[in-house]
């Protein structure tokens, strides 16, 4: 069936002033820090300033989502908590109402946000970790998932600006667990989004009592873990299609694998067989890559496919995940952020499906060794047709001279990465969760990053460029409404670019789900080919540049 597509006009927003103007070695890339001016007021807290227990060190996440379907990205921020609060929850006590455990900022469409948390009915009495969003029940409104050290919260969007917490009735486990990253994807291809939630440490196996145990790091007193701590299993939920989930972890074979300290997870088709697989970045354990067998089960294949260890055959402390489709082949590349005095591996996939650690040839071994990375991602910030790599960094030990680290953007030149700039040039915080999103719909990708303590950083992209761009918002009809799992091939001026619509990855956060393509010197698109999750292939010509276009799956 031939499909008509609907164009959403872009809205150009000019801010009256910017707090910080940032420029680096690439003069064409320009950002302004506008959180305060835009009305994004939040105070991030994760325990005390000394970070004496491991939960205090890992931070929390953020999500871009359009919860009211007005075409502008709203902002969800998940907060941590206090050690007193955490001890109460872990000991089985009733969690107390905690103000500012979560924030929801409504995008007013004029460059400003309004705090609507209370009006929307959101709250989080636990120690929040991850922020995610997806339309799990296909009703046309995006829902919210908050993972915690406690009980995970699923907020159903009521369609009127409010949410209802339905985790228990939807079938999410109510046991107190330390959960971290999450990812939605339709692994059994029934048209409904399934869910995987990563587990980190068995919170009941460690002591949170005073005095805090001390484990020195390079002669500096620090918290203990995760090495030596009992790991927590992740949980795979199968969507029943009626607003509820079933715990499918055991039946899918995921319980057959030794538990690892999981931080981030993402569904994607890593072996290109048409079925969604699952990659998990593990801290101080080998990474996991579960290949979908097509019968409801998965097979652990990280070692076989080359993504379990780095090029030296060593286990790394992996935190965040950045996935990109290779410009030339469309095959997937996987990057993970790691600990200080290590490097961030970039696993590039060859024709056989095997992944090779290409960090040395890409310049990442040298550029990332003095960073301790968390949130990360690939995005074309200047619309030149080549994706930059952004990194949120920060050490975990406050007494370390490297505790304060910058947000970093690395650009490619002839296939290798080079440093563009750091924000701020003189580091003044330690960063964790973060996500990209075009909050003012001007076609220039913006970035929000959370510190371990203090105010969020909202970097508005002010890059001056004549390069064109295309934005696509995909809407499923036969498959899941978010179209997660769809793949796009875009042909323009003799070039081809690939992208997959995915949920998860990054670090505890969710990016703007709209697909963005920079066109460089090209001004028009020749053809867009979309492979929808349930197999339909759609080819479109005449998709306009410099605006967002909504495309529906053929019925």
C-alpha positions as CSV (number, residue, x, y, z in Angstrom):
1,X,0.0,0.0,0.0
2,X,1.3,3.5,-0.9
3,X,1.7,5.6,2.2
4,X,1.2,9.3,2.6
5,X,3.6,10.9,5.0
6,X,2.9,13.9,7.2
7,X,5.4,16.7,7.6
8,X,5.9,18.3,11.0
9,X,7.1,21.9,10.5
10,X,10.2,22.8,12.5
11,X,10.1,25.5,15.1
12,X,13.0,27.8,15.2
13,X,13.8,29.2,18.7
14,X,16.3,31.9,19.5
15,X,17.3,32.3,23.1
16,X,17.8,35.8,24.4
17,X,21.1,34.9,26.0
18,X,23.3,31.9,26.8
19,X,25.1,31.3,30.1
20,X,28.2,29.7,28.5
21,X,29.4,29.8,25.0
22,X,31.6,26.8,24.2
23,X,34.1,26.4,21.4
24,X,36.9,24.0,20.9
25,X,39.5,23.1,18.3
26,X,36.8,22.7,15.6
27,X,35.5,26.3,15.3
28,X,32.3,25.2,13.5
29,X,30.9,23.4,16.6
30,X,29.2,25.6,19.1
31,X,27.1,25.0,22.2
32,X,25.5,27.1,24.9
33,X,24.7,25.9,28.4
34,X,21.0,27.0,29.0
35,X,19.6,24.8,31.7
36,X,18.9,27.6,34.1
37,X,17.6,30.0,31.5
38,X,15.4,27.3,30.0
39,X,13.8,26.5,33.4
40,X,15.4,23.1,34.0
41,X,16.0,23.4,37.7
42,X,16.9,20.1,39.5
43,X,19.3,19.2,42.2
44,X,20.9,15.8,41.6
45,X,22.0,13.9,44.7
46,X,23.5,10.4,45.1
47,X,24.3,9.9,48.7
48,X,27.0,12.0,50.4
49,X,30.0,13.9,49.0
50,X,32.6,11.4,50.3
51,X,31.1,8.4,48.3
52,X,31.8,5.8,51.0
53,X,29.5,3.2,49.5
54,X,29.3,2.0,45.9
55,X,25.7,3.1,45.3
56,X,26.8,6.7,45.9
57,X,29.2,6.7,43.0
58,X,27.2,5.6,39.9
59,X,24.7,8.4,39.3
60,X,21.3,8.4,37.6
61,X,19.8,8.9,34.1
62,X,17.7,11.2,32.0
63,X,15.2,10.7,29.1
64,X,13.9,12.8,26.2
65,X,10.2,12.0,25.5
66,X,7.1,13.7,24.0
67,X,4.6,12.6,26.6
68,X,1.8,14.9,25.4
69,X,2.3,14.4,21.6
70,X,2.8,18.1,20.9
71,X,5.9,17.6,18.7
72,X,8.4,18.9,21.3
73,X,10.7,16.7,23.4
74,X,10.0,16.9,27.2
75,X,12.6,16.0,29.7
76,X,12.6,13.3,32.5
77,X,15.3,13.3,35.1
78,X,15.7,10.5,37.7
79,X,17.4,11.3,41.0
80,X,19.3,9.2,43.5
81,X,18.8,9.4,47.2
82,X,20.2,9.3,50.7
83,X,21.9,6.4,52.5
84,X,19.3,6.6,55.2
85,X,16.6,6.2,52.6
86,X,18.4,3.3,51.0
87,X,19.0,1.5,54.3
88,X,15.3,1.7,55.1
89,X,14.3,0.3,51.7
90,X,16.8,-2.6,51.8
91,X,15.9,-3.6,55.3
92,X,12.3,-4.0,54.2
93,X,10.9,-0.8,55.6
94,X,8.2,1.3,53.9
95,X,9.8,3.9,51.7
96,X,9.1,7.5,52.7
97,X,7.8,10.0,50.3
98,X,10.8,11.6,48.7
99,X,10.5,15.0,47.1
100,X,12.6,15.5,44.0
101,X,13.2,11.8,43.4
102,X,12.1,12.4,39.8
103,X,11.5,15.5,37.7
104,X,9.3,15.9,34.5
105,X,9.8,19.1,32.6
106,X,7.2,20.0,29.9
107,X,8.7,21.6,26.8
108,X,6.7,24.8,26.2
109,X,7.9,25.0,22.6
110,X,9.5,28.4,23.1
111,X,12.9,27.3,24.4
112,X,11.6,27.0,28.0
113,X,10.4,24.1,30.2
114,X,7.9,23.9,33.0
115,X,8.2,21.5,36.0
116,X,5.0,19.4,35.8
117,X,6.2,16.5,38.0
118,X,3.5,16.9,40.7
119,X,0.8,17.7,38.2
120,X,1.7,14.6,36.2
121,X,1.4,12.4,39.2
122,X,5.1,11.2,39.2
123,X,7.0,10.3,42.3
124,X,10.0,8.1,43.2
125,X,10.4,7.1,46.8
126,X,13.4,4.9,46.0
127,X,17.0,5.5,45.0
128,X,16.5,6.1,41.3
129,X,19.0,4.8,38.7
130,X,17.6,4.6,35.2
131,X,15.2,6.7,33.1
132,X,13.4,5.2,30.1
133,X,10.2,5.6,28.1
134,X,8.3,3.6,25.5
135,X,4.7,3.0,24.4
136,X,4.5,-0.5,25.9
137,X,0.7,-0.8,25.4
138,X,0.5,0.7,21.9
139,X,-2.1,3.2,22.9
140,X,-0.4,6.2,21.3
141,X,1.1,7.7,24.4
142,X,4.6,7.1,25.7
143,X,4.9,5.6,29.1
144,X,7.7,5.9,31.7
145,X,10.0,3.3,33.3
146,X,12.1,4.3,36.3
147,X,14.6,1.7,37.5
148,X,15.8,1.9,41.1
149,X,17.7,0.4,44.0
150,X,14.3,-0.8,45.3
151,X,11.3,-1.5,43.2
152,X,11.1,-0.5,39.5
153,X,8.3,1.9,38.6
154,X,6.2,1.7,35.5
155,X,4.1,4.8,34.9
156,X,1.3,4.4,32.4
157,X,0.5,7.5,30.4
158,X,-3.2,8.3,30.9
159,X,-3.3,10.5,27.8
160,X,-4.3,13.7,29.7
161,X,-1.0,14.8,31.0
162,X,-1.0,12.5,34.0
163,X,0.5,9.1,34.8
164,X,-0.5,6.1,36.9
165,X,2.0,3.7,38.5
166,X,1.1,0.2,37.4
167,X,4.3,-1.8,38.0
168,X,2.7,-4.3,40.3
169,X,-0.5,-4.9,38.2
170,X,1.6,-5.0,35.0
171,X,3.7,-7.9,36.4
172,X,7.0,-6.3,37.3
173,X,8.6,-8.0,40.2
174,X,8.2,-6.2,43.6
175,X,11.4,-7.6,45.2
176,X,13.9,-5.0,46.2
177,X,16.7,-5.2,43.6
178,X,19.6,-3.0,42.4
179,X,18.5,-2.5,38.8
180,X,20.3,-0.2,36.4
181,X,19.9,0.2,32.6
182,X,16.9,-1.0,30.6
183,X,15.9,-1.5,27.0
184,X,12.6,-2.1,25.2
185,X,12.4,-4.2,22.1
186,X,10.0,-6.7,20.5
187,X,12.2,-9.8,20.7
188,X,9.4,-12.2,19.7
189,X,8.1,-9.9,17.0
190,X,4.4,-10.0,18.1
191,X,3.9,-6.3,17.8
192,X,4.4,-5.5,21.5
193,X,7.5,-4.2,23.2
194,X,9.3,-6.5,25.6
195,X,11.6,-5.3,28.3
196,X,15.0,-6.1,29.7
197,X,16.2,-4.6,33.0
198,X,19.9,-5.0,33.9
199,X,20.9,-6.1,37.4
200,X,24.1,-4.8,39.1
201,X,24.9,-5.9,42.6
202,X,22.9,-8.1,45.0
203,X,22.0,-5.2,47.3
204,X,21.2,-7.6,50.2
205,X,24.7,-9.2,50.1
206,X,26.6,-6.0,51.0
207,X,26.8,-4.0,54.2
208,X,25.4,-0.5,54.2
209,X,26.0,0.0,58.0
210,X,28.5,2.3,59.6
211,X,31.4,2.2,59.5
212,X,31.7,1.9,55.7
213,X,34.3,-0.6,54.6
214,X,37.4,0.9,52.9
215,X,39.1,-0.4,49.8
216,X,42.1,1.7,48.8
217,X,42.5,2.8,45.2
218,X,46.1,3.8,44.3
219,X,46.7,4.7,47.9
220,X,43.5,6.7,48.2
221,X,40.8,5.5,50.6
222,X,37.7,4.5,48.6
223,X,34.5,2.5,48.6
224,X,34.5,-1.2,47.9
225,X,33.2,-3.0,44.8
226,X,31.9,-4.2,42.5
227,X,34.8,-6.8,42.3
228,X,34.2,-9.2,45.1
229,X,30.5,-8.4,45.4
230,X,27.7,-10.8,44.4
231,X,26.2,-9.9,41.0
232,X,22.5,-9.5,40.3
233,X,20.7,-11.3,37.4
234,X,19.0,-9.1,34.8
235,X,15.3,-9.7,34.1
236,X,13.7,-10.3,30.7
237,X,9.9,-9.4,30.6
238,X,7.7,-10.7,27.7
239,X,4.9,-8.3,26.9
240,X,1.5,-10.2,27.0
241,X,-0.2,-7.7,24.7
242,X,-2.8,-6.8,27.4
243,X,-0.9,-4.3,29.4
244,X,1.0,-6.9,31.5
245,X,4.4,-8.6,31.4
246,X,5.6,-12.1,32.2
247,X,9.0,-12.8,33.6
248,X,10.6,-14.8,30.8
249,X,14.2,-14.7,32.1
250,X,14.3,-18.5,32.9
251,X,12.4,-19.7,29.9
252,X,14.6,-17.6,27.6
253,X,17.8,-19.2,29.0
254,X,19.2,-16.0,30.5
255,X,19.3,-17.6,34.0
256,X,21.6,-20.3,32.7
257,X,24.4,-17.7,32.4
258,X,26.4,-16.6,35.5
259,X,25.1,-13.2,36.7
260,X,27.3,-10.2,35.9
261,X,27.5,-6.6,37.2
262,X,25.3,-5.2,34.4
263,X,25.1,-1.4,33.8
264,X,23.6,-0.8,30.4
265,X,21.7,-2.9,27.8
266,X,20.3,-2.5,24.3
267,X,18.3,-4.6,21.9
268,X,19.4,-4.7,18.3
269,X,19.9,-7.2,15.5
270,X,23.6,-7.8,15.9
271,X,23.9,-10.7,13.5
272,X,21.5,-9.3,10.9
273,X,19.1,-12.3,10.9
274,X,15.9,-10.2,11.4
275,X,15.6,-10.9,15.1
276,X,16.4,-8.6,18.0
277,X,19.4,-9.7,20.1
278,X,20.5,-8.3,23.5
279,X,23.9,-6.7,24.4
280,X,24.8,-5.9,28.0
281,X,27.8,-3.9,29.2
282,X,29.1,-5.3,32.4
283,X,31.3,-3.7,35.0
284,X,34.4,-5.8,35.8
285,X,32.9,-8.8,34.0
286,X,32.9,-9.9,30.3
287,X,30.2,-8.2,28.3
288,X,27.2,-10.3,27.3
289,X,25.7,-10.7,23.8
290,X,22.6,-12.8,23.8
291,X,21.7,-13.9,20.2
292,X,18.0,-14.5,19.6
293,X,17.3,-18.1,18.6
294,X,13.8,-17.3,17.3
295,X,12.1,-19.7,19.6
296,X,11.9,-17.5,22.7
297,X,15.4,-18.4,23.8
298,X,18.8,-16.6,23.6
299,X,22.3,-17.9,23.3
300,X,25.3,-16.2,25.0
301,X,27.8,-15.4,22.2
302,X,29.9,-12.5,23.3
303,X,33.2,-14.5,23.4
304,X,32.4,-16.2,20.1
305,X,31.7,-12.9,18.3
306,X,34.6,-10.9,19.9
307,X,32.8,-8.4,22.2
308,X,33.3,-10.0,25.6
309,X,36.9,-8.7,26.1
310,X,39.0,-5.9,24.7
311,X,41.8,-6.5,22.1
312,X,44.2,-7.4,24.9
313,X,41.9,-10.2,26.1
314,X,41.1,-8.3,29.3
315,X,37.9,-7.7,31.2
316,X,37.0,-4.0,31.5
317,X,34.8,-1.9,33.7
318,X,32.2,-1.2,31.1
319,X,29.5,1.4,31.9
320,X,27.9,3.0,28.8
321,X,27.0,1.7,25.3
322,X,27.1,3.6,22.1
323,X,25.8,1.8,19.0
324,X,26.1,3.1,15.4
325,X,25.4,1.7,11.9
326,X,28.6,1.8,9.9
327,X,28.4,4.4,7.1
328,X,29.7,2.1,4.4
329,X,28.0,-1.3,5.2
330,X,25.2,-0.6,7.7
331,X,26.8,-3.2,10.0
332,X,26.8,-2.4,13.7
333,X,29.7,-0.9,15.7
334,X,29.7,-1.1,19.5
335,X,31.5,1.2,21.8
336,X,31.6,0.9,25.6
337,X,32.9,3.5,28.1
338,X,35.3,2.2,30.8
339,X,37.4,3.0,33.8
340,X,40.3,5.5,34.1
341,X,43.7,4.4,32.8
342,X,42.0,2.1,30.4
343,X,40.5,2.9,27.0
344,X,37.1,2.8,25.4
345,X,36.9,-0.1,23.0
346,X,35.1,0.3,19.6
347,X,34.1,-3.1,18.2
348,X,33.7,-2.9,14.5
349,X,31.8,-5.7,12.7
350,X,33.3,-7.4,9.6
351,X,31.4,-9.3,6.9
352,X,31.5,-12.6,8.8
353,X,29.7,-11.0,11.7
354,X,32.7,-11.0,14.0
355,X,33.6,-7.9,15.9
356,X,37.2,-6.6,16.1
357,X,38.4,-4.0,18.6
358,X,39.5,-1.1,16.3
359,X,40.2,1.5,19.0
360,X,43.9,1.7,18.2
361,X,43.4,2.4,14.5
362,X,40.6,4.9,15.3
363,X,42.6,6.9,17.8
364,X,40.4,6.0,20.8
365,X,43.1,4.2,22.7
366,X,45.0,7.4,23.2
367,X,42.1,9.8,23.4
368,X,40.1,8.0,26.1
369,X,42.8,6.5,28.4
370,X,42.6,9.5,30.8
371,X,38.8,9.5,31.0
372,X,36.4,7.5,33.1
373,X,33.4,7.3,30.9
374,X,29.7,6.8,31.6
375,X,26.9,8.1,29.2
376,X,27.9,8.1,25.5
377,X,26.5,8.2,22.0
378,X,27.0,8.9,18.3
379,X,25.3,12.0,16.9
380,X,25.9,14.3,13.9
381,X,26.0,17.6,15.8
382,X,27.0,19.8,12.7
383,X,24.9,17.9,10.1
384,X,28.0,17.3,7.9
385,X,27.0,13.6,7.4
386,X,29.5,12.2,9.8
387,X,28.7,11.3,13.4
388,X,30.6,12.7,16.4
389,X,31.1,10.7,19.6
390,X,30.1,12.4,22.8
391,X,31.2,11.2,26.3
392,X,30.1,12.1,29.8
393,X,33.0,11.5,32.1
394,X,33.9,11.6,35.8
395,X,36.0,9.6,38.3
396,X,34.3,7.7,41.2
397,X,36.7,8.6,44.0
398,X,36.3,12.2,45.3
399,X,39.9,12.2,46.6
400,X,41.3,11.3,43.2
401,X,42.9,14.3,41.3
402,X,40.9,13.1,38.3
403,X,37.4,13.1,40.0
404,X,36.3,16.2,38.1
405,X,36.2,15.4,34.3
406,X,34.6,17.1,31.3
407,X,31.9,16.3,28.8
408,X,33.9,15.5,25.7
409,X,33.0,15.5,22.0
410,X,35.3,13.6,19.5
411,X,35.0,14.2,15.8
412,X,36.2,11.9,13.0
413,X,38.7,12.9,10.3
414,X,39.4,10.3,7.6
415,X,38.0,7.5,9.8
416,X,39.9,8.4,13.0
417,X,38.7,10.4,16.0
418,X,40.2,13.6,17.2
419,X,39.3,15.8,20.2
420,X,36.9,18.7,19.4
421,X,36.3,20.2,22.8
422,X,35.6,19.6,26.4
423,X,32.9,21.2,28.5
424,X,33.8,22.9,30.6
425,X,37.3,23.6,29.6
426,X,38.2,23.5,33.3
427,X,36.3,20.6,34.8
428,X,34.1,21.4,37.8
429,X,32.0,18.3,38.2
430,X,31.8,14.5,37.7
431,X,29.2,13.4,35.2
432,X,27.1,10.3,34.7
433,X,23.8,9.9,32.8
434,X,23.1,11.9,29.6
435,X,21.0,11.8,26.3
436,X,20.8,13.6,23.0
437,X,17.6,15.3,21.8
438,X,16.6,18.2,19.5
439,X,14.5,20.0,22.1
440,X,13.9,23.1,20.0
441,X,13.2,21.2,16.7
442,X,15.8,23.2,14.7
443,X,17.6,20.2,13.3
444,X,20.7,20.6,15.5
445,X,21.1,17.9,18.1
446,X,21.3,19.1,21.7
447,X,22.7,17.3,24.8
448,X,21.6,17.0,28.4
449,X,24.0,15.5,31.0
450,X,23.6,14.9,34.7
451,X,26.4,15.4,37.3
452,X,26.9,13.1,40.3
453,X,25.8,16.1,42.4
454,X,24.4,19.5,41.4
455,X,22.5,21.0,38.5
456,X,21.9,19.3,35.1
457,X,23.8,20.6,32.1
458,X,21.7,21.4,29.0
459,X,23.8,22.1,26.0
460,X,21.9,23.8,23.3
461,X,23.5,23.3,19.9
462,X,24.2,26.7,18.3
463,X,26.4,25.4,15.5
464,X,26.3,27.6,12.5
465,X,26.1,25.5,9.4
466,X,24.5,25.5,6.0
467,X,24.3,21.8,5.9
468,X,20.9,20.2,5.4
469,X,19.3,17.5,7.6
470,X,16.4,15.1,7.7
471,X,14.5,14.0,10.7
472,X,12.2,11.0,10.7
473,X,9.6,10.0,13.3
474,X,8.5,6.4,12.6
475,X,5.1,5.2,13.7
476,X,4.3,1.5,13.8
477,X,0.8,0.2,12.9
478,X,1.2,-3.6,12.5
479,X,4.3,-3.7,14.8
480,X,5.0,-1.8,18.0
481,X,3.9,1.8,17.7
482,X,7.3,3.2,18.6
483,X,8.7,1.2,15.6
484,X,11.7,0.1,17.7
485,X,13.7,-2.3,15.7
486,X,13.0,-0.6,12.3
487,X,16.0,0.0,10.1
488,X,16.4,2.9,7.7
489,X,18.6,3.3,4.6
490,X,18.9,6.8,3.2
491,X,20.3,7.6,-0.2
492,X,21.4,11.2,-1.1
493,X,23.8,12.7,-3.6
494,X,25.6,9.4,-4.2
495,X,25.9,8.5,-0.5
496,X,24.1,6.0,1.7
497,X,23.6,6.2,5.4
498,X,22.1,3.7,7.7
499,X,20.3,3.9,11.1
500,X,18.4,1.6,13.4
501,X,15.6,2.8,15.7
502,X,16.6,1.5,19.1
503,X,15.8,2.0,22.7
504,X,18.4,1.5,25.4
505,X,22.2,1.8,25.4
506,X,23.9,5.0,26.6
507,X,24.0,5.0,30.4
508,X,20.8,4.8,32.4
509,X,19.2,7.2,29.8
510,X,17.0,7.5,26.7
511,X,17.7,9.5,23.6
512,X,15.2,11.4,21.5
513,X,13.7,8.5,19.5
514,X,13.4,10.5,16.2
515,X,16.1,9.5,13.6
516,X,18.4,12.3,12.5
517,X,20.5,12.4,9.3
518,X,23.0,15.2,8.4
519,X,23.2,15.6,4.7
520,X,26.3,17.8,4.5
521,X,26.5,19.7,1.1
522,X,23.5,17.7,-0.3
523,X,20.2,19.5,-0.3
524,X,17.7,16.7,-1.1
525,X,17.1,13.0,-0.4
526,X,16.9,10.6,-3.3
527,X,15.3,7.7,-1.5
528,X,14.5,6.4,1.9
529,X,14.1,2.6,2.5
530,X,12.5,1.5,5.7
531,X,12.5,-2.1,6.9
532,X,9.8,-2.3,9.5
533,X,10.1,-4.7,12.5
534,X,7.5,-7.1,11.2
535,X,9.2,-7.4,7.8
536,X,7.5,-4.9,5.5
537,X,9.9,-2.9,3.3
538,X,8.8,0.6,2.3
539,X,10.6,2.8,-0.2
540,X,9.9,6.6,-0.3
541,X,11.1,9.4,-2.6
542,X,10.7,13.1,-2.0
543,X,11.1,13.1,1.8
544,X,11.8,16.8,2.5
545,X,15.0,18.1,4.1
546,X,15.3,20.5,7.1
547,X,12.2,19.3,8.9
548,X,10.8,16.3,10.8
549,X,8.6,14.0,8.9
550,X,6.3,11.4,10.4
551,X,6.1,8.1,8.4
552,X,3.6,5.4,9.3
553,X,4.1,1.7,8.7
554,X,2.0,0.4,5.7
555,X,-1.1,-1.3,7.0
